[in-house]
Structure formats: structure tokens, C-alpha cells
Amino acid sequence: MSLLVRKLRRIGFTLIELVVVIAIIAILIGLLLPAVQKVREAAARMSCTNNLKQWGLAIHNYHDTRGEFPYARAGDINPNTRQFEVGGYTTGYYIWTFPASSDKIGGWSTRCLPFIEQENLFRPLESATSATIGTLYNTFLNTRTKLMTCPSDSQANKAASSGAAVTSYLGVTGNDEREGSDATNGVFAVNDWRSAKPKRPVRITDITDGTSNTVMVGERPPSSDLYWGWWAYSDSDNILAHPNRETFTVSGCNGNEVFRPDLPMNPRAACHFWSMHSGGGNWLLGDGSVRFITYTNAAVISLMASKDGGEIVTLQ
């Protein structure tokens, strides 16, 4: 009988053994989680790269079809005043005449929709009238597609209180922006509507710095309140200068905002290019390639923001 009791007592773990096993499991989990997170981030970064490559193809296909890159800002030259004007600005859509066209609404990504197989998204607006444009535009603005957002961008997976869909990708307007003016020397130059300069098309032959030395599109998560970053708008929503010198659109900008890390809940993070990837962000170059560029190259990005500045570019 005593032998049986002794054998029964040896069944199971002691408290010390159990603690040791739990500690080993905790250590293994602690070692495994960072590896899993790294794999997920690598996959998200690759998916973001592929998104930008698709936008690069769309932009170049637009150029092949139209002979110029898509305009960054919509609007018309008023035939009477010969001034650049924007219609319906306060209500969100940019339009002067009907029928509506993609040249008169939204930004560069709107004009590229047919080249990412999303032409049906815009088609209802083509038959809009002054009575229906508001409703149809809201539907258009609130529609999101996978290519508009980086998978690492937690902000971009949300929607503004108005329902507006947001984007992680902003066109580069150039590097010659001054307070109260717009950059005029990038691929997505906006040619300063405040001074009534006519729109000028940008063609691939205008990129005299070399397409592989010029940035077209960079990453920037939407603002913390989701007020900036609406994909179907334009200024400070899906275009930005580098450095960004405007201070009257996004509140809190310092007047010399450059590519640097930030936090999603910082309201001033919308002032500059950055990403939720570790150490840098993806950039679409003028030749359609995508490069991951670190924050240590912020000064080089400023040089690459112009299409024809003659700068010598060396990425670290």
C-alpha cells in the first residue's frame, strides 16, 4: 500500500517545475512575436510597394494616352478672364461646366481611375446635373479601393466623419513652394492658382533631372482627425510639396516640413511626408519604380522633388 501511495505522489509536476515550464513558454512566445510582427510588416511593406507600382503604371499609361501627366488640381481657365478658377471649392467638388469630367473633379488619382480599372467609379458623375452632383459626388468621395491605402497605415483604414475615403499616397508638387504660393517644379506641379497662372501640362520630356532621380508620389498617412487625406480632393489631401512651406492649410505646420518620422495621433503629422513603416517610406519615382527611402535622406528627397532643378542626387 505504501508503494502505491509513493507512486501516486510522483504523478504530475511540482510547483517549481510548472513555473519553469510557464517561464520557458513565455520566453518562446516573447521571441516569436517580434518575428511574426516583422513578417507581417514585411508583407505589408511589399503590398504597399505593389500599390505604388500600380499607380506608377496608371500614371504612365495616362501619359501615353494623353501626352502629359494628370493635373494635380482640377479646374478650368475662365475663357473671359483667362484666369485659373476652381468651381464649387467650398462644397468639395471642383467643377465649372457640365457634363462633369475627371479633369474638373478631384486630383491626379481621380484622373488615373480608368488606368487602374476603376472607370465605373467615376461614370455616374458624367451624367450629373447641378441638382444631382452633390449626392453623386458624395458617393464617389466615400468609395475606397485597395490601391489607395498602405496596409501598414492604420489611419487610412478608417473613414472621415463625413464618410470620405482617405489615401496614403500623395503626389509631389515640387520643392520651390513659398508661403502663400504653390510648388511649380514637380511632376504634379499645381502652378499657383493664387497668382492666376494658367495650368501647364507636365510631360515626361520635362523631367530633365532624369526619371529615376525624381519622386512623383510619396507616403503620408491621413491626419489624426481624418480631415486631411481625402483621396478625391487635392491640396494637402493628395498632393504636397517637399519641403512643405504652407502654414495656412494644415494647422500647426512650421513652414519647412520635410520627410521625417511621426505619430498617427499627432495633428501636425499631416504637414509632411512620412509613413508607418519603420525607418522610412516608399516613394514612387518618375520611371515607375518604387524605392524604400530612409528618413536620413530627407535632404535628398528635397532635391528629387523637382523635375528639372539640375541637382546631383546620391541616396545613402
QUIUR-V164028 format. One record per helix or strand. SS is the DSSP state (alpha for helix, beta for strand). FROM is the first residue (numbers start at 0). TO is the last residue. If there is no record, write none. Layout:
SS:FROM:TO + SS:FROM:TO
This chain:
alpha:1:8 + alpha:14:65 + beta:75:76 + beta:83:84 + alpha:88:90 + alpha:107:110 + alpha:112:115 + alpha:118:125 + alpha:132:140 + alpha:145:147 + beta:165:165 + beta:168:171 + alpha:192:194 + alpha:203:205 + alpha:210:212 + beta:214:218 + beta:229:229 + beta:234:234 + beta:238:239 + beta:243:243 + beta:256:256 + alpha:266:270 + beta:279:284 + beta:289:293 + alpha:294:303
